[in-house]
Amino acid sequence: MLWRDRLDTPIPAAVTADPREIARFSVMADEWWDPKGRFGTLHRFNPIRIAYIRDRVCAHFGRESEGDAPFAALRLLDIGCGGGLLAEPMARMGAEVVAIDASAKLVQVARAHAATSGLAIDYRHALVEDLAAAGETFDVILNTEVIEHVANVDSFLDGCCAMMKPGGVMVVATLNRTLKSLLFAKIGGEYLLRLLPKGTHDWRRFVRPEELSAALTARGTDVREVIGVSYNPLTRHWRHTQDRNVNYMALAARPAA
């Protein structure tokens, strides 16, 4: 059974974190910054993520993407920040970065790496619902490779959308729930090509683009774009594509007040 490591123990609807997911990633925390380690595929994915975020955010706010600090004065939240692979480049682009993760161990790793890089990033061991309850708001929210790991998608998106400022944007990157993603991302990626550690994903938790779009629209945001992203295991390169059957990215915006 592909998901033999998973238990179907009910988790309270108000809680978005799954303890099993936290434990899985915490065990691998010290490998987060090793581009040749178990997170190598994520490292290779990072450049296309960063470029997408930079270009779409700058276009939305009317900024030059090639400037020294294109995100200056923007308050940005990185959800499920892990060891800081996205938070650090966002800080280098001038954003005021708050980065959260459900794993205390990963937050420690991220803080230590940011310190050696000389970056001021507000890392917190916290959940989306914690910040939403405190009334925190952001110009930019990064929700990348997270939604497929949360325990309760509705509660998670409630918190995410509540924290978007009027005129703010959210970038989502996740996996589609299709036969192709089961074959390529789950079976192929984890069990045949070993691109990811076994058990990284539960295909049943993948979110279809139409499901995501409907959920975001219901929460008062406009979905501006949904674009596919594909990985070539021979060249080890990622590229944008019209095929959204495995990986995809979405851009959502909250109308200005």
C-alpha positions as CSV (number, residue, x, y, z in Angstrom):
1,M,0.0,0.0,0.0
2,L,1.5,3.3,-1.1
3,W,0.2,5.2,2.0
4,R,0.9,2.5,4.6
5,D,2.7,5.1,6.7
6,R,-0.4,7.2,7.1
7,L,-3.0,6.9,9.8
8,D,-6.6,8.2,9.3
9,T,-7.0,9.6,12.8
10,P,-9.4,12.5,12.8
11,I,-8.0,15.9,13.4
12,P,-10.1,18.8,14.8
13,A,-11.5,21.0,12.0
14,A,-10.0,24.2,13.5
15,V,-6.5,22.7,13.4
16,T,-4.7,22.9,10.1
17,A,-1.4,21.2,11.0
18,D,-1.1,17.4,10.7
19,P,1.3,16.0,13.4
20,R,2.4,13.2,11.1
21,E,3.5,15.7,8.5
22,I,5.3,17.8,11.0
23,A,7.2,14.8,12.3
24,R,8.1,13.6,8.8
25,F,9.7,16.9,7.8
26,S,11.2,17.6,11.2
27,V,13.3,14.4,10.9
28,M,14.8,15.7,7.7
29,A,15.3,19.3,8.8
30,D,19.1,19.2,8.9
31,E,19.1,18.3,5.2
32,W,17.0,21.2,4.1
33,W,19.9,23.3,2.6
34,D,21.7,20.4,1.0
35,P,21.1,20.7,-2.8
36,K,22.3,17.2,-3.3
37,G,20.3,15.7,-0.5
38,R,16.7,14.6,-0.1
39,F,15.4,18.1,-0.9
40,G,17.4,18.4,-4.2
41,T,14.2,18.5,-6.3
42,L,12.9,21.4,-4.2
43,H,16.2,23.2,-4.7
44,R,15.9,22.7,-8.5
45,F,12.3,24.0,-8.3
46,N,13.2,27.1,-6.4
47,P,14.5,29.3,-9.3
48,I,11.2,28.9,-11.3
49,R,9.2,29.6,-8.1
50,I,11.2,32.7,-7.3
51,A,11.0,34.0,-10.9
52,Y,7.2,33.5,-11.0
53,I,6.7,35.2,-7.6
54,R,9.0,38.2,-8.5
55,D,7.4,38.7,-11.9
56,R,3.7,38.4,-10.8
57,V,4.1,40.4,-7.7
58,C,6.0,43.2,-9.5
59,A,3.4,43.3,-12.2
60,H,0.6,43.4,-9.7
61,F,2.1,46.3,-7.7
62,G,3.5,48.1,-10.8
63,R,7.1,47.7,-10.0
64,E,10.3,47.0,-12.0
65,S,11.3,43.4,-11.4
66,E,14.9,44.0,-12.2
67,G,15.5,46.6,-9.5
68,D,17.7,46.1,-6.4
69,A,14.8,45.9,-4.0
70,P,11.6,45.3,-6.0
71,F,9.7,44.2,-2.9
72,A,10.7,47.1,-0.7
73,A,7.9,48.1,1.8
74,L,5.9,45.0,1.0
75,R,4.9,42.9,4.0
76,L,5.2,39.2,2.9
77,L,4.2,36.0,4.6
78,D,5.8,32.7,3.7
79,I,3.6,29.8,4.9
80,G,5.3,26.5,5.6
81,C,8.7,28.1,5.1
82,G,10.7,25.0,5.9
83,G,14.4,25.9,6.2
84,G,13.9,29.2,4.4
85,L,14.5,28.5,0.7
86,L,11.9,31.1,-0.4
87,A,12.0,33.4,2.6
88,E,15.7,34.3,2.1
89,P,15.4,35.4,-1.6
90,M,12.2,37.3,-0.7
91,A,14.2,39.2,2.0
92,R,17.0,39.9,-0.5
93,M,14.4,41.5,-2.8
94,G,13.5,43.9,0.0
95,A,10.3,42.4,1.5
96,E,9.5,42.6,5.2
97,V,9.3,38.8,5.6
98,V,7.4,36.9,8.2
99,A,7.9,33.1,7.7
100,I,6.1,30.4,9.6
101,D,6.3,26.7,9.9
102,A,4.5,24.0,12.0
103,S,7.9,22.4,12.7
104,A,9.9,24.0,15.5
105,K,13.0,22.1,14.2
106,L,12.7,23.6,10.8
107,V,12.3,27.1,12.2
108,Q,15.5,26.6,14.1
109,V,17.3,25.6,10.9
110,A,15.9,28.6,9.0
111,R,16.9,31.0,11.7
112,A,20.4,29.7,11.8
113,H,20.8,29.8,8.1
114,A,19.4,33.4,7.9
115,A,21.9,34.5,10.6
116,T,24.8,33.2,8.6
117,S,23.4,34.9,5.5
118,G,23.0,38.2,7.4
119,L,19.3,38.4,6.7
120,A,16.6,39.8,9.0
121,I,13.6,37.5,8.7
122,D,10.9,37.1,11.3
123,Y,10.7,33.3,11.6
124,R,8.0,32.0,13.8
125,H,6.9,28.5,15.0
126,A,3.2,29.1,14.3
127,L,0.2,28.1,12.2
128,V,-1.9,30.1,9.8
129,E,-4.8,30.2,12.2
130,D,-2.5,31.7,14.9
131,L,-1.6,34.7,12.8
132,A,-5.1,35.2,11.4
133,A,-6.5,35.2,15.0
134,A,-4.0,37.9,15.9
135,G,-5.2,40.1,13.1
136,E,-2.0,40.0,11.0
137,T,-2.3,41.1,7.4
138,F,0.1,41.0,4.4
139,D,0.6,42.5,1.0
140,V,1.9,39.2,-0.3
141,I,1.2,35.6,0.9
142,L,3.3,32.6,-0.4
143,N,1.4,29.4,-0.1
144,T,3.8,27.0,-1.9
145,E,4.0,23.2,-1.5
146,V,1.9,23.5,1.6
147,I,-1.8,23.0,1.0
148,E,-1.4,19.3,0.0
149,H,0.1,18.7,3.5
150,V,-2.5,20.4,5.7
151,A,-5.1,18.6,7.7
152,N,-8.1,20.8,6.9
153,V,-8.0,22.8,3.6
154,D,-11.0,24.9,4.3
155,S,-9.8,26.1,7.7
156,F,-6.3,26.7,6.2
157,L,-7.7,28.8,3.3
158,D,-10.0,30.7,5.7
159,G,-6.9,31.9,7.5
160,C,-4.8,32.6,4.4
161,C,-7.5,34.7,2.7
162,A,-8.3,36.5,6.0
163,M,-4.7,37.8,6.1
164,M,-4.7,39.2,2.6
165,K,-4.7,43.0,2.6
166,P,-7.1,44.7,0.2
167,G,-5.2,44.8,-3.0
168,G,-2.9,42.1,-1.8
169,V,-1.9,38.9,-3.7
170,M,-1.3,35.2,-2.9
171,V,0.8,32.7,-4.8
172,V,-0.2,29.1,-4.5
173,A,1.9,26.2,-5.8
174,T,0.7,22.6,-5.4
175,L,-0.2,19.4,-7.1
176,N,-3.3,18.3,-9.0
177,R,-5.3,15.2,-8.1
178,T,-5.2,13.3,-11.4
179,L,-4.1,9.9,-12.6
180,K,-1.1,11.5,-14.1
181,S,0.0,13.0,-10.8
182,L,-0.5,9.7,-9.1
183,L,1.8,8.0,-11.7
184,F,4.4,10.7,-12.0
185,A,4.5,12.6,-8.7
186,K,3.6,9.9,-6.3
187,I,4.7,6.5,-7.7
188,G,7.3,7.8,-10.1
189,G,8.7,10.6,-8.1
190,E,8.9,8.8,-4.7
191,Y,9.2,5.1,-5.5
192,L,10.8,4.8,-8.9
193,L,13.0,7.8,-9.6
194,R,13.5,8.6,-5.9
195,L,13.2,12.4,-6.5
196,L,11.5,12.8,-3.2
197,P,11.6,10.8,0.1
198,K,9.0,8.0,0.2
199,G,5.8,9.1,1.9
200,T,6.3,12.8,1.1
201,H,2.8,13.1,-0.4
202,D,-0.6,11.6,0.0
203,W,-2.2,11.7,-3.4
204,R,-5.6,11.9,-1.9
205,R,-4.8,15.3,-0.5
206,F,-3.8,16.8,-3.8
207,V,-6.1,19.7,-4.8
208,R,-7.5,20.2,-8.3
209,P,-7.2,23.7,-9.8
210,E,-11.0,24.0,-10.1
211,E,-11.4,23.1,-6.4
212,L,-8.7,25.7,-5.4
213,S,-10.2,28.4,-7.7
214,A,-13.7,27.8,-6.3
215,A,-12.5,27.9,-2.7
216,L,-10.5,31.1,-3.2
217,T,-13.3,32.8,-5.1
218,A,-15.7,31.9,-2.3
219,R,-13.4,33.7,0.1
220,G,-13.5,37.0,-1.7
221,T,-10.4,36.7,-3.9
222,D,-10.0,36.8,-7.7
223,V,-8.0,34.0,-9.3
224,R,-6.0,35.8,-11.9
225,E,-4.0,32.8,-13.3
226,V,-3.4,29.1,-13.1
227,I,-0.4,27.8,-14.9
228,G,1.2,24.3,-15.1
229,V,4.8,23.5,-14.2
230,S,6.6,20.4,-15.4
231,Y,9.8,18.6,-14.4
232,N,12.1,16.8,-16.9
233,P,14.0,14.1,-14.9
234,L,16.6,13.8,-17.7
235,T,17.6,17.5,-17.8
236,R,16.6,18.1,-14.2
237,H,14.9,21.3,-15.2
238,W,11.5,22.8,-14.5
239,R,9.5,24.8,-17.0
240,H,6.1,26.5,-17.3
241,T,3.6,24.6,-19.4
242,Q,-0.1,24.6,-20.2
243,D,-0.3,21.1,-18.7
244,R,-1.7,21.5,-15.2
245,N,-2.2,17.7,-14.6
246,V,0.7,17.4,-12.1
247,N,2.2,20.6,-10.7
248,Y,0.7,24.0,-11.0
249,M,0.9,27.5,-9.7
250,A,-2.0,30.0,-9.1
251,L,-2.2,33.7,-8.5
252,A,-5.0,35.2,-6.5
253,A,-5.7,38.8,-5.6
254,R,-8.0,40.5,-3.1
255,P,-9.8,43.5,-4.7
256,A,-8.6,46.9,-3.4
257,A,-10.9,48.6,-0.9
